[in-house]
């Protein structure tokens, strides 16, 4: 393939376009078209925009030509899957697989759809989001709203077949509704979605750490509960690798217990980590704002968990690092701590759609500066 980085003219156009988008988003789009609405309304408008524009081939060609920065140094193989670059959209934004075409043409290496559940789920009462721009954060209290895994996984499979370069993962979770029962019911719920997902996407993520549900997080209350869940999931044949989305706010000894359990099961990777629930030092956040914190409050804690996990388990788990990635330097720090893949959402909201290009360009520069020939060579060097 022809890489943007190896074509002087295309590289210059790509950089100029990215700079223009960055300026326009900061000074026009964000204040006048996004942040002038409540975050719930802005979120719904963004999803609708992606649904419409993703069906316009000329516009998608223009998006790919102007924004999709490609560079051989960014290519990597993780869990046997080839990625054009290590950057992906984390679960939680594209709940129903409405954004895949736009993300693919913008140059994402992968995206994680969902989380999706065995039954359609309305989610928690609105508002779902509160902005905290002073912390580069969003307060998130969606509660797993989605159309149900039978519908969402079918869309994800179709989207994956259509993408030009982006890999696609689906995140499954336990339904958050009034039909939830005991632990066995929860296990059955996960198994239904896993059976539906088997073989239909590049990866599948098991979300055991959603903090915004009526039943809490029973599968991370104890190692025994987690073991029961994955003993059941092990019986479901699936060709694609499985990742587990981990909680952020567990002490290391308990976190390590969970990793020890997962190491004994059919699990190839871990996503580190979910939303920040600790509001220490953030006393100005209204008490009645429910949910977990995304973005900035997650940066340091998630990177430290990544570092400790890689140091302890090495190559046993591929690590997808998520939490507060706004700059190429922050992404690079997570890679050097042990992440093979990097995911983000809040950065997209606060910096704009061109952020994927900013991160890729910056990471390529950092890798070359330090003499690495590719992403994989840098993984874990600081662990």
Order of alpha helices (4+ residues) and beta strands (2+ residues): alpha-alpha-alpha-beta-beta-beta-alpha-beta-beta-beta-alpha-beta-alpha-beta-alpha-beta-alpha-beta-beta-alpha-beta-alpha-beta-alpha-alpha-alpha
